[in-house]
Amino acid sequence: MSDAYLYAAARTPFGRFGGALAGVRPDDLAAAALTGVLAKAPGLDPAAIGDVVWGNANGAGEDNRNVGRMAVLLAGLPVSVPATTVNRLCGSSLDAAVVASRTLESGDADVVVAGGVESMSRAPWVLPKPDRAFPARDVTAVSTTLGWRLVNPAMPKEWTVSLGECNEQLQGEFSISRERQDAFAARSHRLAAAAWDEGFYDDLVLPVEDLARDEGIRPGTDPGRLAALKPSFRPDGTITAGNASPLSDGASAVLLGTGEAAGRIGLAPVARIAGRGVHAVEPQRFGFAPVEAAERALRRAGIGWGDVGAVELNEAFAVQSLACVDAWGVDPEIVNTRGGAIALGHPLGASGGRLLGTLAKVLRERRERWGLAAICIGVGQALAVVLENVSDEVGQG
């Protein structure tokens, strides 16, 4: 068995819904991320890529027909480079990296690119086919942007409530106040803005169109401003547009390979994929599922929370992020130190790749050995991956 290593990461800026990237097709966004990560390994012959594993959640519009393969072709890679698209909703690109790592460990390939894409702006409306020809009644177009659609009536109603309602239920379960949620959201914007100002993202993010920086960051956000926003899902609720991740567009990619492939890639590896965890719960409790996924990943890496120096947790909602951090008992100051999805954005299929790229760089920056990336997934799932910093930028012990 070979180990799987991360050699490079790249992503597009994340655009706001209807914003700067709304005019860019998702397959073009995917090709941009793929091209960007391979540009970091100019010595790598693209024909040596054993597979491309791509994540995508919606897949109902221009991202249909295996968007990973479309990205390979649009990026101008040799037609001999294969590709597949995986769908684990919000965790799709993290799942892509997990699948790629197993491919490397099994010896089926030496070099694999993983990534993901989502254009929530361009997600189409869909019409179900009629149950008989020439229907006389009206039909309703259903948005594929986010959440349940065309729900099977056999599904229990408590499973198919909105994502926001699911997290209002978590709020009630764990008594996480509106004030804590707003403070967490304000921190996300503050840290994301500072990271951009300090140049942290300069070598991770490649401009697309006229957008060079994540579009959703609001540097002036503070808890006072957020407190003025109305609840979005319940009249007396705590979740608002300010303490939840926005609808977004973007793509991410990571270049993975075995240790033996370093010469072929032309780079030294920066992190080893040391542990993986997947977990499932009742669909309405999806926001809490990262708790056990992370525990499983840590056990498989042979470490505990005391060893972890950095955490990248996707901020789908502030309330579920806080519930997970509280359950782990981890120092909140090591979580999302360069901002999170509330500020940066959450293009569903791309977020996992962003987490991995950011985590690998944070580990080098902080000279920490171990880090964890985790993401909650709609319909009651979560994924987590442990990275081990193998670069020269790591402290002793």
Disulfide bonds with the S-S distance in Angstrom:
none
